[in-house]
Amino acid sequence: MDEHVVGVAFASDGRTVATGTRAGQVTVWTATGDRVLAWLAHPKPVRALCFLVDSRSLISIDREGTLRM
């Protein structure tokens, strides 16, 4: 699996970070580097990630334009 990180988003709470990979995996981390959650969100590479204002909801988009929340 291709684990190269191609997207990063920082939550406004300052405690949470999300990464997306070329393999379509999205991972949520604490700011101290502990993995909280990881899942295969897309069949294509992740192109962008964005936390919503509540810092608990995350949107990701892949290179084909598919959005996941």
Summary of the structure (lengths in Angstrom):
residues: 69
radius of gyration: 11.0
end to end distance: 22.5
largest distance: 31.8
contacts: 200
relative contact order: 0.25
helix: 0%
strand: 54%
